Amino acid sequence: MTNTIAKEWMDAILTGIPKQMPELEETMKKSASLNQKLSETAFHAAEESIKLSAEWTKETLANVEKLAKTQNDPADWVNTLSQLASNSAGQSTQKMTALAEIMGRMQAETLRLFVEAGQDINGEQVKAPTSKNKVKPKAKSSPAATGNV
């Protein structure tokens, strides 16, 4: 009896496959396209990040090189060190801001791609979340309010 049930079950699955093949192929194409776009977005962000890091490293090394030069007067050395610290602080702020902008653009592009994919899947327009349509959490009711004291 178990073999009969298993055979009927497998027959039901296998008979449905030819009917579903075009849908499966379309789903695979859409999935591959989305993955390609997401990968391109990630690679582009990584490329920008690498360029930014290389630029930051060159600037930092140029500042450290000034410190490495022989200073005859201790006051000159302290002044150079102070300039290095000041430059490093300014560079850090600028570069971290630039890095945040790169990541923000990547997040926005990723969200756009997922919204497009959702629209494609649903066949209807799906809106990206905005501050106007955020879901608000329900207020927790106290045990006294529910009568479960």
Backbone as CSV, one residue per row, in Angstrom:
resi,resn,N_x,N_y,N_z,CA_x,CA_y,CA_z,C_x,C_y,C_z
1,MET,0.812,-1.183,0.000,0.000,0.000,0.000,0.869,1.266,0.000
2,THR,1.955,1.234,0.751,2.848,2.380,0.809,3.452,2.658,-0.550
3,ASN,3.832,1.625,-1.274,4.393,1.804,-2.609,3.379,2.427,-3.554
4,THR,2.131,2.053,-3.429,1.085,2.601,-4.291,0.893,4.091,-4.019
5,ILE,0.875,4.457,-2.759,0.711,5.875,-2.393,1.909,6.679,-2.889
6,ALA,3.102,6.156,-2.684,4.314,6.849,-3.131,4.317,6.989,-4.649
7,LYS,3.906,5.941,-5.364,3.866,6.003,-6.820,2.842,7.022,-7.292
8,GLU,1.674,7.034,-6.684,0.654,8.017,-7.054,1.152,9.446,-6.775
9,TRP,1.817,9.613,-5.669,2.342,10.929,-5.289,3.396,11.395,-6.300
10,MET,4.319,10.514,-6.654,5.362,10.846,-7.628,4.756,11.105,-9.008
11,ASP,3.770,10.305,-9.397,3.102,10.528,-10.685,2.444,11.902,-10.723
12,ALA,1.819,12.294,-9.610,1.162,13.604,-9.546,2.190,14.727,-9.674
13,ILE,3.330,14.561,-9.046,4.386,15.582,-9.131,4.948,15.654,-10.546
14,LEU,5.260,14.504,-11.103,5.881,14.472,-12.418,4.947,14.936,-13.526
15,THR,3.672,14.700,-13.403,2.751,15.155,-14.444,2.582,16.664,-14.420
16,GLY,2.826,17.302,-13.274,2.706,18.748,-13.169,3.920,19.492,-13.681
17,ILE,5.057,18.816,-13.795,6.297,19.493,-14.193,6.238,20.071,-15.601
18,PRO,5.824,19.349,-16.615,5.814,19.960,-17.950,4.951,21.217,-18.022
19,LYS,3.872,21.254,-17.283,3.010,22.426,-17.287,3.690,23.619,-16.620
20,GLN,4.566,23.349,-15.667,5.184,24.414,-14.897,6.547,24.843,-15.450
21,MET,7.074,24.175,-16.441,8.411,24.478,-16.954,8.559,25.907,-17.466
22,PRO,7.649,26.425,-18.274,7.817,27.812,-18.724,7.837,28.797,-17.552
23,GLU,7.002,28.568,-16.556,6.979,29.439,-15.383,8.288,29.315,-14.606
24,LEU,8.773,28.095,-14.485,10.031,27.863,-13.778,11.194,28.533,-14.509
25,GLU,11.215,28.399,-15.818,12.275,29.030,-16.610,12.228,30.546,-16.475
26,GLU,11.030,31.120,-16.509,10.876,32.577,-16.364,11.339,33.029,-14.984
27,THR,10.991,32.264,-13.964,11.424,32.584,-12.605,12.939,32.529,-12.492
28,MET,13.554,31.534,-13.098,15.011,31.414,-13.060,15.677,32.590,-13.781
29,LYS,15.114,33.014,-14.907,15.667,34.156,-15.647,15.577,35.430,-14.820
30,LYS,14.421,35.640,-14.182,14.245,36.832,-13.354,15.187,36.815,-12.158
31,SER,15.350,35.650,-11.566,16.253,35.508,-10.422,17.702,35.779,-10.837
32,ALA,18.102,35.239,-11.972,19.463,35.454,-12.470,19.695,36.923,-12.795
33,SER,18.697,37.575,-13.370,18.812,38.995,-13.688,18.945,39.833,-12.422
34,LEU,18.142,39.537,-11.412,18.223,40.261,-10.141,19.586,40.041,-9.492
35,ASN,20.049,38.815,-9.476,21.364,38.519,-8.888,22.476,39.260,-9.615
36,GLN,22.386,39.342,-10.926,23.397,40.062,-11.700,23.392,41.548,-11.331
37,LYS,22.212,42.153,-11.238,22.114,43.574,-10.896,22.611,43.832,-9.481
38,LEU,22.268,42.947,-8.543,22.739,43.107,-7.171,24.261,42.964,-7.090
39,SER,24.799,42.023,-7.844,26.260,41.844,-7.868,26.952,43.063,-8.448
40,GLU,26.401,43.605,-9.532,26.985,44.804,-10.135,26.967,45.968,-9.150
41,THR,25.891,46.100,-8.402,25.789,47.159,-7.396,26.858,46.969,-6.314
42,ALA,27.007,45.751,-5.840,28.006,45.468,-4.801,29.422,45.693,-5.323
43,PHE,29.701,45.252,-6.539,31.036,45.434,-7.108,31.353,46.909,-7.327
44,HIS,30.365,47.666,-7.764,30.575,49.103,-7.980,30.880,49.799,-6.653
45,ALA,30.133,49.453,-5.606,30.372,50.043,-4.288,31.746,49.636,-3.763
46,ALA,32.126,48.391,-3.977,33.451,47.934,-3.534,34.553,48.667,-4.290
47,GLU,34.360,48.878,-5.576,35.345,49.597,-6.390,35.518,51.032,-5.889
48,GLU,34.407,51.702,-5.628,34.475,53.075,-5.109,35.153,53.105,-3.740
49,SER,34.840,52.133,-2.906,35.426,52.058,-1.569,36.935,51.832,-1.645
50,ILE,37.366,50.987,-2.566,38.796,50.718,-2.740,39.519,51.980,-3.204
51,LYS,38.926,52.703,-4.149,39.531,53.949,-4.622,39.663,54.946,-3.479
52,LEU,38.617,55.060,-2.680,38.630,55.971,-1.545,39.705,55.561,-0.536
53,SER,39.804,54.276,-0.249,40.810,53.785,0.694,42.228,54.031,0.191
54,ALA,42.443,53.813,-1.105,43.774,54.047,-1.683,44.148,55.529,-1.599
55,GLU,43.192,56.392,-1.908,43.431,57.836,-1.827,43.751,58.242,-0.390
56,TRP,43.003,57.717,0.551,43.195,58.026,1.966,44.570,57.549,2.430
57,THR,44.951,56.368,2.009,46.254,55.817,2.379,47.386,56.680,1.831
58,LYS,47.285,57.099,0.564,48.317,57.954,-0.032,48.441,59.264,0.727
59,GLU,47.313,59.869,1.069,47.340,61.135,1.806,47.953,60.949,3.192
60,THR,47.606,59.867,3.861,48.144,59.593,5.189,49.652,59.365,5.128
61,LEU,50.095,58.590,4.136,51.529,58.336,4.006,52.308,59.612,3.679
62,ALA,51.718,60.484,2.889,52.380,61.759,2.584,52.538,62.586,3.849
63,ASN,51.540,62.563,4.721,51.642,63.290,5.987,52.655,62.655,6.928
64,VAL,52.702,61.336,6.973,53.657,60.642,7.841,55.080,60.858,7.333
65,GLU,55.231,60.955,6.022,56.557,61.197,5.441,57.140,62.514,5.950
66,LYS,56.293,63.512,6.099,56.758,64.789,6.644,57.297,64.606,8.055
67,LEU,56.653,63.769,8.825,57.087,63.508,10.199,58.399,62.741,10.231
68,ALA,58.594,61.873,9.230,59.790,61.031,9.211,61.050,61.810,8.840
69,LYS,60.884,62.965,8.238,62.055,63.770,7.876,62.744,64.252,9.139
70,THR,64.039,64.373,9.054,64.830,64.782,10.202,64.447,66.192,10.641
71,GLN,64.138,66.298,11.915,63.798,67.581,12.511,64.910,67.941,13.498
72,ASN,65.594,69.057,13.287,66.686,69.462,14.177,66.171,70.076,15.469
73,ASP,65.096,70.767,15.385,64.552,71.449,16.554,63.347,70.671,17.074
74,PRO,63.302,70.348,18.381,62.151,69.628,18.937,60.827,70.358,18.693
75,ALA,60.858,71.687,18.654,59.633,72.455,18.411,59.109,72.189,16.997
76,ASP,60.031,72.039,16.035,59.622,71.721,14.660,58.968,70.340,14.600
77,TRP,59.553,69.399,15.338,59.019,68.045,15.357,57.615,68.043,15.965
78,VAL,57.433,68.758,17.072,56.131,68.839,17.722,55.122,69.514,16.793
79,ASN,55.545,70.559,16.086,54.670,71.259,15.146,54.241,70.322,14.014
80,THR,55.190,69.563,13.471,54.883,68.609,12.402,53.928,67.521,12.885
81,LEU,54.180,67.040,14.092,53.310,66.015,14.678,51.902,66.567,14.888
82,SER,51.811,67.801,15.342,50.518,68.443,15.539,49.778,68.586,14.215
83,GLN,50.499,68.971,13.161,49.883,69.093,11.840,49.403,67.738,11.331
84,LEU,50.209,66.689,11.597,49.824,65.332,11.188,48.524,64.924,11.868
85,ALA,48.430,65.170,13.160,47.214,64.808,13.896,46.011,65.598,13.376
86,SER,46.205,66.870,13.129,45.122,67.717,12.623,44.674,67.258,11.241
87,ASN,45.646,67.004,10.357,45.318,66.528,9.007,44.608,65.182,9.051
88,SER,45.070,64.295,9.914,44.461,62.968,10.019,43.018,63.067,10.490
89,ALA,42.766,63.936,11.434,41.395,64.107,11.930,40.489,64.641,10.827
90,GLY,40.971,65.618,10.085,40.177,66.172,8.985,39.938,65.159,7.884
91,GLN,40.989,64.391,7.551,40.845,63.367,6.509,39.870,62.282,6.940
92,SER,39.965,61.890,8.200,39.085,60.825,8.695,37.629,61.220,8.548
93,THR,37.310,62.448,8.927,35.931,62.915,8.823,35.470,62.922,7.373
94,GLN,36.303,63.470,6.491,35.937,63.545,5.073,35.788,62.160,4.461
95,LYS,36.728,61.299,4.730,36.710,59.966,4.098,35.578,59.104,4.644
96,MET,35.308,59.202,5.936,34.205,58.415,6.492,32.863,58.910,5.953
97,THR,32.754,60.223,5.751,31.538,60.769,5.151,31.385,60.258,3.721
98,ALA,32.481,60.265,2.971,32.433,59.766,1.589,32.079,58.276,1.562
99,LEU,32.631,57.518,2.499,32.321,56.089,2.572,30.847,55.873,2.907
100,ALA,30.317,56.680,3.810,28.894,56.579,4.151,28.017,56.903,2.946
101,GLU,28.436,57.863,2.133,27.679,58.200,0.923,27.688,57.040,-0.070
102,ILE,28.825,56.385,-0.210,28.917,55.220,-1.099,27.959,54.127,-0.628
103,MET,27.991,53.839,0.655,27.133,52.781,1.194,25.652,53.180,1.115
104,GLY,25.362,54.461,1.308,23.976,54.926,1.190,23.448,54.749,-0.224
105,ARG,24.300,55.085,-1.215,23.886,54.895,-2.611,23.671,53.410,-2.909
106,MET,24.527,52.572,-2.346,24.380,51.130,-2.568,23.079,50.623,-1.953
107,GLN,22.768,51.075,-0.752,21.522,50.654,-0.111,20.309,51.125,-0.906
108,ALA,20.358,52.363,-1.377,19.231,52.894,-2.161,19.049,52.101,-3.457
109,GLU,20.154,51.784,-4.114,20.075,51.007,-5.356,19.560,49.594,-5.080
110,THR,20.009,48.986,-3.993,19.541,47.648,-3.630,18.048,47.669,-3.344
111,LEU,17.599,48.673,-2.613,16.168,48.801,-2.328,15.387,48.971,-3.622
112,ARG,15.891,49.804,-4.529,15.218,50.016,-5.815,15.100,48.697,-6.579
113,LEU,16.169,47.912,-6.590,16.146,46.634,-7.307,15.134,45.666,-6.693
114,PHE,15.071,45.634,-5.360,14.109,44.742,-4.717,12.674,45.210,-4.949
115,VAL,12.453,46.514,-4.958,11.109,47.024,-5.244,10.713,46.653,-6.670
116,GLU,11.640,46.822,-7.616,11.360,46.428,-9.001,11.053,44.939,-9.095
117,ALA,11.826,44.136,-8.378,11.587,42.689,-8.401,10.219,42.373,-7.811
118,GLY,9.860,43.070,-6.752,8.545,42.865,-6.158,7.431,43.255,-7.103
119,GLN,7.633,44.354,-7.830,6.640,44.782,-8.814,6.511,43.734,-9.910
120,ASP,7.641,43.203,-10.320,7.654,42.200,-11.385,6.932,40.930,-10.928
121,ILE,7.182,40.536,-9.700,6.568,39.313,-9.178,5.074,39.498,-8.984
122,ASN,4.694,40.597,-8.388,3.279,40.836,-8.093,2.487,41.311,-9.296
123,GLY,3.189,41.888,-10.269,2.489,42.416,-11.427,1.727,43.690,-11.087
124,GLU,2.051,44.272,-9.973,1.396,45.518,-9.574,2.453,46.429,-8.963
125,GLN,2.115,47.675,-8.838,3.076,48.639,-8.319,3.201,48.478,-6.810
126,VAL,4.463,48.323,-6.374,4.772,48.223,-4.952,5.537,49.478,-4.591
127,LYS,5.114,50.161,-3.559,5.778,51.403,-3.170,6.912,51.116,-2.198
128,ALA,8.002,51.858,-2.380,9.113,51.770,-1.444,8.692,52.424,-0.141
129,PRO,9.209,51.934,0.987,8.817,52.516,2.261,9.258,53.973,2.366
130,THR,8.380,54.782,2.888,8.690,56.182,3.143,8.297,56.485,4.573
131,SER,8.627,57.686,5.006,8.294,58.048,6.378,6.787,58.126,6.583
132,LYS,6.025,58.328,5.511,4.576,58.444,5.627,3.885,57.103,5.864
133,ASN,4.461,56.023,5.297,3.774,54.740,5.417,4.551,53.722,6.231
134,LYS,5.264,54.199,7.242,5.961,53.276,8.134,4.942,52.588,9.033
135,VAL,5.208,51.356,9.345,4.337,50.607,10.238,4.664,51.033,11.658
136,LYS,3.634,51.385,12.399,3.815,51.796,13.788,3.553,50.597,14.682
137,PRO,4.454,50.345,15.660,4.234,49.206,16.543,3.026,49.457,17.444
138,LYS,2.342,48.378,17.765,1.184,48.486,18.660,1.689,48.761,20.068
139,ALA,0.920,49.548,20.774,1.268,49.819,22.167,0.963,48.565,22.976
140,LYS,1.867,48.229,23.866,1.651,47.058,24.717,0.627,47.410,25.769
141,SER,-0.307,46.533,25.950,-1.318,46.799,26.968,-0.850,46.202,28.294
142,SER,-1.164,46.876,29.339,-0.753,46.412,30.652,-1.688,45.294,31.096
143,PRO,-1.243,44.446,32.042,-2.119,43.369,32.529,-3.401,43.910,33.143
144,ALA,-3.330,45.086,33.753,-4.527,45.661,34.379,-5.556,46.048,33.316
145,ALA,-5.089,46.540,32.169,-5.988,46.957,31.102,-6.695,45.784,30.454
146,THR,-6.055,44.634,30.424,-6.659,43.461,29.804,-7.457,42.618,30.792
147,GLY,-7.342,42.969,32.064,-8.063,42.183,33.075,-7.310,40.955,33.504
148,ASN,-6.027,40.818,33.111,-5.220,39.652,33.468,-4.278,40.003,34.609
149,VAL,-4.827,40.433,35.728,-3.998,40.851,36.862,-3.639,39.676,37.690
